[in-house]
Amino acid sequence: MNVLVRATLLDPRFKNRWLRSDEEKLAAIEGLQAELQRMQEERATQQVEHDQLRDRHDSDGRGVSKRAKQSANLWDTFDREMRTQPQAVGTRSILVLDVRNSFGLPVQPRASNPLQWWLTQGQSRFPLLFILASKYLAIPATSVPSERFFFSAGDVLNHRRKSMLDKNARMQIVLHRNLGTEGK
């Protein structure tokens, strides 16, 4: 599933309404759910690694009573075991429900700000989808900034400056763009 499809699925103004067939909708939703599952598994793995590093760091035992250390070790062991267990079916079901529930909400007006909707409403309802929405909806929808940059490069690198070194040309282009000398 490409970036455009993911961004559109996560945009509360469009969701899956633009997909034509039921097969396309199902494939897009399953792709989004698979990415959520991978993200959830990566977060669990990172948490386990973090806990292991913390345990190694705390293993010197300074400043902690023996009884408190034993109690902490018991719960640390329990937490570690729970994180290393394979994902339960319930977790997958929650991800599926989050995606389906988000599509069940009304479509937002086209002129509304999708990032603002995710910050005010979506983040609390669908925290994992919020992470994906932040990732995909922050991608610029146009190539205008890069086109402006190349236009500036054309202004700087004219026929009189053919022999300029690459390093100097890059500095000139950045200065030209950042000082706002375009069109002056």
Residue pairs with C-beta under 8 A, 6 or more apart in sequence:
1 27
1 28
1 31
1 32
1 35
3 136
3 139
5 28
5 31
6 31
6 32
6 35
6 132
6 136
7 136
7 137
7 139
8 14
8 15
8 18
9 15
9 16
9 28
9 29
9 32
10 32
10 114
10 118
10 129
10 132
10 133
10 136
10 137
11 114
11 137
12 105
12 107
12 108
12 112
12 114
12 117
12 118
12 122
13 107
13 108
13 109
13 110
13 112
13 114
14 107
15 102
15 103
15 107
16 25
16 28
16 29
16 103
17 107
19 25
19 28
29 99
29 100
29 103
32 99
32 132
33 95
33 96
33 99
35 132
36 95
36 98
36 99
36 128
36 129
36 132
37 87
37 92
37 95
39 128
39 131
39 132
40 87
40 91
40 95
40 128
41 87
44 83
44 87
47 83
48 80
48 83
48 84
51 76
51 79
51 80
51 83
52 80
55 76
58 64
61 69
64 72
95 128
98 126
98 128
98 129
99 129
101 125
101 126
102 122
102 125
102 126
102 129
108 114
108 117
114 133
114 137
115 133
115 134
115 137
115 138
118 130
118 133
118 134
118 137
122 129
122 130
122 133
123 130
148 177
148 182
149 173
149 177
151 182
152 173
152 176
152 177
152 182
153 169
153 173
155 176
155 182
156 169
156 172
156 173
156 176
157 164
157 169
157 172
157 173
161 169
161 172
164 172
176 182
